[in-house]
């Protein structure tokens, strides 16, 4: 269900433009507008889910589909073999700026640890 005040819901509904990388029946992958690596793609569920904390057991298949989309993005962006990072921010202290579950797929450079 679309949330009128949610940027990602508006993108899913094609009311806002986005650099779409990949689309499936349940997920959308788009380029981050403020990339932190040569490859920085967001993978979102089309269903509005506010955060990881809002996931329920009924979302198990959707989470699996999100992970399949992440793997497909890594292949299409050619970062699968050298490696990539997947990040999910959950809540204010983690700097989740859009209250719609989204996964950052980062690659194309060596990552350091710890992040942030």
N, C-alpha and C positions, 0 to 999 in steps of 0.2 A: 504494500500500500504506500503510495507516494505521500511524503510529508512536504507540504507547500513551502516551508521555510528551509528545506534541506537542499543544499547545492547539488549533491550527488543524485538525489531523486529527480531534480530538474534536468540533470544531464541524461539520466536514464530515460526520462520522458521526452527527450530531444528539445527541451525548452531553452537549454543553455548549450553553447558549442563546447566541444571537447576533442582532443586529439586521440580518437579511438584507435587502439592497437589491435584489439581482439574483442569479439562479442560472442557469447553463447546464449542459449535460452535463459540462463539464470544468472550470468555474470557479465561484467563489463570491465575491460582493461583500457586505461587511458594514460596518456603521458602526464606526469606531474608538471604543473605550471612553474614550479620553483625547484628544478632538479638539483639533487645533492650528489649525483654521480652521472657518468656518461649515459647510463641506462637508469631511468627512474620512472617506473610505471606503477600506477595504482590499480589494484584489482578490487572490485567492489561487487557485492551481491546486488542484484536488481531490486530485491526486496529490502525495504527499509528496516535495518537492524541498527540500533544506536551505537553499539559497541560490543566487544567480546563479552562483557558482563551481561549483555542482554540476550546472548545465545541461549537457546533452550534445546532439550533433547530432540525436539522435532526438526532442528536445523542440521542434524548430523549429515544427511545426504548433501545439503547445500554446502557445508564446510568442505566435504570431499570434492565437490565440483569446483569450489574456489581454489583448492590446491591443485586440481588438474589444470585450471586456467593459469595459475602461477607457473606451473611446469611448461605449459605451451608458450607463455610469454618469454620465459628463459630461453627456450629453443628458438623462437622467432627473433629475439633480440641478440642471439648468438653469445649468450653468457653462460649457457648450460655447462659447457665443458670446463671452463676456468673457475666457475663458482659465482654465486650471487647471494645476497642477503635478503631476507624477508623480515620486515618489521611491522608490528602492529602496535600503535599507541592506544592506550586505554585510559581515558579520563583526563582531567585537567592537568594533574601533575606530570603526566606522560606527554603532554603537549598535543593531545588529540584536538585538532582545531575544527574538524567537521564531525558532527555527531551522527555519523553513518559509518558502520564498520567498513574499514578499508585496510588493505595490505599494501605496503610499499615493497616493490621489487627493485633492488638496487644492484647494479653490477657495472662491469666495464673498467673497473679499477680495483686495486688492492684495498681491502677494508681493514681498519684498525680495531683494536679492542682495548678497553671497553668503549662502546659508543657513548656519545653524549657525555 
